Amino acid sequence: MKKTLVEFKNLKTYFYTEEGVVKAVDDVSFKINQGETIGIVGESGCGKSVTAMSLMRLIPNPPGKIVGGDIIFENESLLSLSEEKMREIRGNKISVIFQEPMTSLNPVYTVGYQISEAIILHQKLSKAEARNKAIEMIKLVGIPRSEEIVDAYPHELSGGMRQRIMIAMALSCNPKLLVADEPTTALDVTIQAQILDLMRSLKEEFNTSIMLITHDLGVVAEMCDHVVVMYAGKIVEEGEVKELFKNPLHPYTKGLLNSKPSLTGKNNNKLYSIPGQVPNPVNMPNHCYFYDRCEYASEECKKGIPNLKNIKEDHRVACILYKEEQ
């Protein structure tokens, strides 16, 4: 029996703007089990990063606010904790690898100092002990000459090395959950493959759960055990990675999978793109959000927003084309 580490329960995170209310995350529920990698996928603006920032309680207020639901971490509600308690969890039990390492690392401090900072704060080690741990972590993420690199500044390192430093920093306190927000977007493909291999081996070594936010389905296929597909702030499909890739159900998921380049030369060598645009987040319709872009759309789709239904064990979809498993 898998042990649940994190559970999102009907999470709602809204942004209150001059134009109106943006429901960035609207009634989202899913679980992350211990030692599992879960992929959160979807187009830009679908709510992936806001879900992660809600977990870390880093939503800027104003304009953003978590208005409903709950996030349970190790049987404790994160939304009811004090800010002081949350600071003890951030960077310690839950760590983040951000999308762009050059903007995430402070240019005026050495990388060793930045790794040591979390170690001193959370593990109560001396400066000398923290420095040694930082050297150890730099070595662990595959950077040679770690005794020299520990005193280097971010601008002295390549993009791939900076991303490895971010991973070293995130793993320095042996977190239970690693949130990786597009961790390979800014890197070329060879470095991307190395970073994914590194994350996979470190996950196995530390038994760390990973919440991987990406729009790259190739990365999901390679890294994840479970997939959550988001569209316009809602989950439209969820399931085991092999099942979802073999048997995608929601028209949006099918569109994402068809958008991948093909080696077989089908589609007359033209790359498929999902037609239309994501609806305006301020005035969302009172029916299926994907209606205007869906080739299977019918009048039935305008009768309300579909709920997630269990189609198979551990495979759910929000679409009227499918009936719930009895």
Helices and strands as residue ranges (DSSP letters): E 4-16, E 21-33, E 37-41, H 48-55, E 64-73, E 76-77, G 78-80, H 83-89, E 94-97, H 101-104, H 111-123, H 127-140, H 146-149, G 154-156, H 159-171, E 177-181, H 189-206, E 209-214, H 217-223, E 226-231, E 234-240, H 241-246, H 251-258, G 267-269, G 291-293, G 299-303, E 309-312, E 315-317
